Amino acid sequence: MIISATFSKPAKNVQELLGRPYLRIKIKAANSANKTSYFVESFTEKQAFHEQKNEQELDEFIKKHAGKTFKNCIVRTESEEITYLGNKKGEVTVLTKKIKSQGAVSPLSSLTKKKQYLIEEGSPVPFLVLLGVMTPQGKIINSKYDKFRQINRYLEFINDILPQVMSSVKDRPLRIVDFGCGKSYLTFAAHYFLTQIKHIPSEITGLDLKKEVIDYCNKISQELGCDGLKFDTGNIADYNYQNTPDIVITLHACDTATDYALEYAIKHDCKAILSVPCCQHELNQQLNQNAQTLKENDSIFAPLLKYGLIKERFAALATDALRGEYLESQGYNVQMLEFIDMEHTPKNILIRAVKTGAAKEKSSKEAEAFTVALGLVPTLKRLL
């Protein structure tokens, strides 16, 4: 099976053959619904275009253009790397190299191996410099290294869902809203990554309750000349976004603010959600109210409610588990992932949900049974 293909060094007639003056094309496999499809990114000098191909279409594209329309093409499978090289005479040379299985890595090499970030250290990035994360020389400020890791980790999650999201974005910018954006490190990072690294036209809105913070972010955006990036003051519960977002992101939206963001995404049929919850107080308070009744009824959950610290953590995990169940019941494929190492932040669960349209009735029933057993009424359940 083909894993990826990269086309470069276009011939002079590339626009005639493909309709645009592409400089390079990157293709990678994207498994969806037990079928293999391919996400295609085609780059001109200033733009990136996206489409999907099936296996047969990819095979035909390689046969027609590898070494011809593009003088250099590298195709990777699970076992080999195939290079197509074209010359001025129209002759195509095909080189095949077996890919060796990765052997054991020595402890020393694993310790010295440098982490590769989507936004790399060493070259100044304007928004990171203005936000005080990076020096004008491109060096990360020591006290901001955790923030730098956090930014890059979030961009990895965005990058992972792009194939599924972009398949439904046709002839318009990708639309993202960041609820509870705060100082907007992630909002600026998403805009920079998508427009400057991925070359994807994007419209991104950051929303927060604090007017002074939003005024500051709009000032930075204007200084940087960030087209398509804006910030508004408002409440998630009653915000009216001009266009339906493709992706909703939240980072540490406090307590039920996360639920309002998830409700917005569900009711507006957003294609993907990336949410890092924070301060899950609601269910902990409800458990406090129900603790005596549950104890008297010999609830199987009684041991989890006996100790304050355990109960608090149980309530936080239950909150996010139920959010996952409700999202699945609304047709989302949900994963609970580690956002960042626990040593950097204790708020390290990320809910990643991608719309598939296949609602899971079982998830709804399981959530209902769980909440009834504990006497809980989560905000997201009430909103939906």
N, C-alpha and C positions, 0 to 999 in steps of 0.2 A: 504493500500500500504506500502511496506517495504521502509523505508527511508535509513537505514544503517545496516550493519552487521559487526561484528568484531570476528575473529577466533584467538584463542591463545592456548598455552599449547599443542603443537603438540604431537601426538603419535610417537612411535619409527619407525613405518613403513610409515611415511608421505612421504618420498622420493619415496618409492615403489609405493604409491598410486597416488601421484601428480607429480612425475618426478623430483622434487627438494626438498632439505631439508628446507622447509619453516618454519619460526618461528612464523609468524603471517600473517593474511590476513585482509585487510580493504576494505570494499565495501560500496559505497554510490551511491544514485540515481543521475542520470544526465538526465534531460528531454531534449529531442532533437527531433525537427520536430513533436511535439505533441505526441511523443511516449516516454515511460519510458524505459531507458536503465540503466545499472549499470556500474560504473567505478571501476575496481578491481585492488588493489595494493597488491602484494604478496611479502613479505620480507624474504630473507635469511639473513645470518649473515652480508654479505657485499654488497648485491645487492637488487634492487627492480625491479619487473617485472609487466607489465601492460597489461590489456586486458579489453574487455567489455563483458557483459552478458545481455541477455534479461530477462524478468520476469520469464519465464518458466525455463530457464537455472539456474537462481538464486535459485528458489524453489527446483529444483532437487539437486543443490549443497548443500543446507542447509540440506535437507533430508538425503543425503548420508554422509555428513562429520561433521555436528554439534553434538558435544558430543562424536564423534567416532574418526575420523582422528584428530580432535582438541578437547581436553577435555573441553575447555571453549569456548562458543559461545554466543554472545549477539546480538539479533536482535531487532531493534527498528522500530515500525510502528508509525502512527500518533496518536495512542491511547494507545499503550502498549509497554512494554519492555519484551522480552522473552529471558530467559537465559537457555542454554543447558549445563548441567554439566555431564561429563562422569567419571566413576570410573575404577579401575583396572580390575573389573569383566566384563567390557563391558556394564554395565548398564547405561542408560541415564536418568537423572532427568530433567524435564522441569518445570521451574518456570516462572510464568507470573505476571507482575505487571502493573497495570493501571497507565498511565501517567496523572498526574493532570494538568489541564489547569493552565497557569500562571496567578495568580491574580495580583492585583495592587501592584506596587512596591512603598514603602514609599520613600518620598523625601530624607530622611537621608540615606537609603541604596543605592539609586542611586548616591548620592554624594560620598559615601565612597567606592563604588565598583571599584576595580582596573581593568584597561584596560588590556586585555590579548593580548599580541603581539606574532607574529610568532617567532620572535627572542626576547627572554625575557631578561629583565634586571636582574642582580644578579650573572650571571655566565659569566666569561670573554669569549668573542668571538674574536679570533685572528685578523681578518681583521678590526674589529671595534677598537681594541686597537691600531693597527698600523696606522690607519687613524685618530686617535685622537678623536674618538667619545666616547670611553669607557676607563675607567681606567683599569689597570691590575687586579684589584679586581672585575671587572664586574659592576662598577657603571657608569651610563651615566654622562658625563661632562655637567654641567648645560647649557653652551652656545651651546651645540650640541643636545639638546633635540628635537628641531624641526627637525633636520636632522634624528634623530633616529625614530621619528614618520613617517617622509616621507619615509624612507627605509621600515618600516614595512607596511605602507599603500600600497606601490608599490608591495610588496611581496604578499599581499592579492589579488591584481588583477591578479598576475601571478598564484597564487594558484587556483583562480576561473576558469581560462581557461584551466588548465591542463587536465581535463577529455576530452574536445573536441580535444585538440592538441595531447595528448598521444595516442588516438585511431588510429592515422595514423602513429605513430612512431613504427616501427617493427625492432627488433634486431639491433638497432644502438643507439648511443647517441642522446639525444634531442639537437637541434641546435638553438642557439640564437645569434643575433647580436645586439649590443647596439650602435646606431649611435649617434655621438656627446657625447661620454661617459664622457668627462672632467676628473675629479679626480676619477671617477668610483666607487663611493659609491654603486650605484645600481648594477653595474656589479659584484662587489665582493659579494654583498648581494645575488644576484640571484644565483651565483655559490655556495655559502655556503648553502643557503636554499635548493637548488635542490640536491646537492651531500651529504650534511651532515645531513639534516633534512628529506628530502623526499627520499633520497637514489636513485636518478635518475641519471644515467650516462649522462653527459652533455658536450657539446662543446660550449663555449661561447667566442665571440670576441667583444672587445671594439674598436671603431674607433673614432679618433679625429684628428684635424688638427695640434695640438700643439705637436711637437716632444718631448719637455722636459717633458710634462705631460705623454705622452705614455711611455717614458723611465722610469719615476718614477713608473707608474703602473706595468710595466713588472718587475721592481725590487721587488716591494711588492709581486707580484704574485709568483716570484721565492722564496722569503723568506718564504712565507706561504706554498709552495709546492702545489700550486693549479693546479692539473692536468686538462687539457682540457680548461684552461683559458689563453687567450692571448690578446695582444693589438697591434693594427697597427696604423700607421700614414697615413691618406688619406682623400680624399674628398668623401662625400656620393654620389655625382653626377656621379663619374666614378670609384667607388670602385668595385673590382672584388673579391667577396667572394668565397672561395674554394668550399664550399658546400652550397646548398640552405638552408637558415635558416627556421626553423619552426616558430619562433617568432621573430619579429622585435620590439625593444623597443627604444624609444627616450624620453629623459627628457630635456625639454627646449632647443631643437634644434632651433636656432634663425631664425625667419622669414621663408623664403622659404626653409631652410634646412629641415624643417619638411616635405615639399612637396616632396623633393627628396627622403626622407626616405620612405614615403608612396608609391611613384612611384616604388621604388625598391621592396617593399613588394608585390605590386600588380603584377608587371611584372614577379616576381619570384614565384608567386603562394604561398606565405607564408601563413601558417595556421592561424596566429593571429598577431595582431598589438596592442601595448600599447604605446600611444603617448601623451605626455604632451607638447603642443605647447608653443611657446614663441615669443614675439616681432612681432606681426602680422602687419608689416608696409606696405606691398605691396598694399593691397586694400585701405588702408587709403590714400596713395599717389595717387592712381587712382581716388579715390573719390574727392580729392582736385582738380585734373585736370578736372573732369567732373561736379563739383558743379554748376558752372554758367549755363551750358547747361541744367542741370536737373532743376534748378530754373526757367529758362526761359520757359521750357516746362511743368511747373506746375506738376512736378513729385510728386507722392504720398509719396516719401521718403524725400521730401524737409525738413520737420521738424527735421528729424534725422541728417541732414547735416548742420543745421543752427549754432549749437554750437560746437566748437572744441572738447571739452571733450566728448560730446555725440557722435560725428562723429567717434572719435577714438575708442570708445568702441563698437559702432555699427560695424565698420570695422573689429574689432577683432572677434566679435561674428559671423559676416557674413563669415569670413574666415574659421572658424572651422565648421560652419553649411554646407558650400559648400564642405569642405573636407569629411564630413559625407555622403553627397549626392553622391559624386563621388565614395566613397568606396562602398556604397550600389549598385550603378550601375555596379560595378565590381564583385558582388557576395559575399559581406561581410555583416554580421549582425552587425550593428553599435549601440553603446550606447555612450552617452555623460554623463560622471560621474564626481562627485566632487572628485578631487584627494586628497586634504587635506583641512582642515578648512581654510577659508579666513584669519583668524587671523594669520596663520602661513606663508602663501604665497598668493599673489594676482593671481598667475598663477596656477589656481586650476581646470582647465578643463582637463580631461583625455579622450582621444578618445580610446575606446575599440572596436576593430573590429575582428570578428572571421569568417573565410571563410566558407560559406555554399554552394557556387556554384550557388545560386539562384539570378541572377542579377535582379535588380529592374529598369525596363525601366522608370517608373514614376519618380524615383529620378533623372535620367538624364534629363528628360524634365523639371522638376521643377527647377533644377540648371541652365539649359539653359535660361529659362524664367527670372529668377532672375538676372543673369549676364547681359543679354541683356537690361533689364529695367534700370540697373545702369551703363551700359557701361563698365563692368569689364572683365578682362582677367586674371583669376587666374593662377598661375604657374602650379598647379596640372592639371588643364584642358588642358593646352598647352602640358604638358608632356605626357598625356594619349592620 
